[in-house]
Amino acid sequence: RADALATFIGALETSIRQEIRHKAKAVVADISSDVQSMWDILHPDKRVEEVHLYVAVDSDKAIDIGLKFHGVPQDSPRLTLSEGYRNSLGLCIFLAMAKREAGTDGPLILDDVVVSLDRQHRGMIIELLSTEFASRQVVLLTHDRDWYAELRQSLDEGRWSFRVLLPYEAPEQGIRW
């Protein structure tokens, strides 16, 4: 009986792992399509294509990022993409996951997401937020005065509120806008 029970439990575990892997692949594929479309908004130059997440073949616990860099397939962006591109790829992945959970999540909070992006790509974030998250509450924090000024000019003040944190003066006053 013990052997039969062990065999049953082993088969049950294998079946459950296959189901989890199948569902994970479906979620990863769904997120990947959003990652690619967001990447295309941030980087319309097409040097990086076919950005996608994938479940590693030899592991049920790892997800990696694949892409084509100048037409050459890459299993990972670590060696080929600059810091700014890797950071914007991370932003695309985060935003794709946030978009997937839009019906259940509260506000989307982005804290200084442009630190390693050049001016052109910072402007593309405005387009990305306007097209993909127009119906979502977004809290965007930045210490970059130039980008803040660009945001004020580019985003509709009827739909966006802008605040500046005033310098700290005394504990009695606290944080002031």
C-alpha positions in Angstrom: 0.0 0.0 0.0 2.9 2.4 0.8 4.3 1.9 -2.7 0.9 2.5 -4.3 0.5 5.6 -2.2 4.0 6.9 -3.1 3.3 6.3 -6.8 0.0 8.1 -6.6 1.5 11.1 -4.8 4.4 11.2 -7.3 1.9 11.2 -10.2 -0.2 13.8 -8.5 2.8 16.0 -8.0 3.9 15.7 -11.6 0.4 16.6 -12.8 0.2 19.6 -10.5 3.7 20.8 -11.7 2.6 20.5 -15.3 -0.5 22.5 -14.7 1.4 25.2 -12.9 4.0 25.3 -15.7 1.2 25.5 -18.3 -0.5 28.4 -16.5 2.8 30.2 -15.9 3.6 30.0 -19.6 0.2 31.5 -20.5 0.7 34.4 -18.0 4.2 34.9 -19.3 3.0 35.0 -22.9 0.3 37.5 -22.0 2.7 39.8 -20.2 5.3 39.4 -23.0 3.0 40.9 -25.5 2.5 44.0 -23.3 6.2 44.2 -22.7 6.9 44.2 -26.4 4.2 46.9 -27.2 5.5 49.1 -24.3 9.1 48.6 -25.5 8.0 49.7 -29.0 6.6 52.9 -27.6 9.8 53.6 -25.5 12.2 52.5 -28.3 10.7 52.9 -31.7 14.1 52.5 -33.4 13.7 48.7 -33.7 17.3 47.8 -32.7 15.8 45.5 -30.1 12.9 43.3 -31.2 11.0 40.3 -30.0 11.3 41.2 -26.4 9.7 38.4 -24.4 9.7 36.6 -21.1 10.1 32.8 -21.0 10.1 30.1 -18.4 13.6 28.6 -18.4 13.6 25.0 -19.9 15.6 23.5 -17.0 13.7 25.1 -14.2 10.1 25.5 -13.0 11.2 28.5 -10.8 13.0 30.8 -13.2 11.8 33.3 -15.8 14.2 35.0 -18.1 14.1 37.6 -20.8 14.8 36.9 -24.4 15.1 39.4 -27.3 16.7 40.1 -30.7 19.5 42.6 -30.6 20.3 44.0 -34.1 18.6 40.9 -35.5 20.6 38.4 -33.3 18.7 36.3 -30.9 19.8 36.7 -27.2 18.8 34.5 -24.3 19.4 37.4 -21.9 19.9 41.2 -22.2 22.6 41.3 -19.5 25.6 41.5 -21.8 24.2 43.4 -24.8 21.9 46.1 -23.5 23.2 49.4 -21.9 22.1 50.3 -18.3 19.5 52.7 -19.6 18.0 50.0 -22.0 18.0 47.4 -19.2 16.3 49.9 -16.9 13.7 50.7 -19.4 13.2 47.0 -20.1 12.6 46.5 -16.3 10.1 49.4 -16.4 8.3 47.8 -19.3 8.1 44.5 -17.4 6.8 46.2 -14.3 4.2 48.2 -16.2 3.1 45.1 -18.1 2.5 43.3 -14.8 0.7 46.4 -13.4 -1.5 46.6 -16.5 -2.4 42.9 -16.1 -3.6 43.6 -12.6 -5.3 46.9 -13.4 -8.7 45.8 -12.3 -7.5 44.9 -8.8 -4.7 47.3 -8.1 -4.7 50.7 -6.6 -2.6 53.6 -7.9 0.5 52.9 -9.9 3.5 54.5 -8.1 6.6 55.3 -10.1 9.6 56.7 -8.2 12.3 58.3 -10.3 12.0 55.8 -13.2 14.0 58.1 -15.5 17.3 58.3 -13.7 19.3 56.4 -16.4 17.2 57.4 -19.4 18.3 60.0 -21.9 16.0 63.0 -22.7 14.4 61.4 -25.8 13.4 58.3 -23.9 12.1 60.3 -21.0 9.6 61.9 -23.4 8.6 58.4 -24.6 7.5 57.5 -21.0 5.0 60.3 -21.2 3.6 58.8 -24.4 3.6 55.3 -22.7 1.7 56.5 -19.6 -0.8 58.5 -21.8 -1.6 55.6 -24.1 -1.4 52.5 -21.8 -2.5 54.0 -18.4 -4.9 56.8 -19.3 -7.6 55.4 -17.1 -5.4 54.5 -14.2 -4.3 56.7 -11.2 -0.5 57.2 -11.6 1.7 58.8 -8.9 4.9 59.8 -10.5 7.8 61.1 -8.3 10.9 62.7 -9.7 13.7 65.0 -8.5 14.6 65.9 -12.1 13.4 69.5 -12.5 13.7 69.4 -16.3 11.6 66.3 -16.7 9.0 67.8 -14.2 8.8 70.9 -16.5 8.4 68.7 -19.5 5.7 66.6 -17.8 3.8 69.8 -17.0 3.9 70.9 -20.6 3.1 67.5 -22.1 0.4 66.1 -19.8 -3.1 67.4 -19.7 -3.5 69.4 -16.5 -7.2 68.6 -16.5 -6.3 65.0 -15.9 -3.0 65.3 -14.1 -2.2 67.2 -10.8 1.3 68.5 -10.3 2.9 69.2 -6.9 6.3 70.4 -5.7 7.6 69.3 -2.4 8.8 72.4 -0.5 12.1 72.4 1.4 12.1 71.0 4.9 12.2 73.8 7.5 11.1 72.5 10.9 9.5 69.4 12.4 6.5 71.4 13.5 5.6 72.2 9.9 6.2 68.7 8.5 6.0 68.0 4.8 4.5 70.7 2.7 3.6 71.0 -1.0 
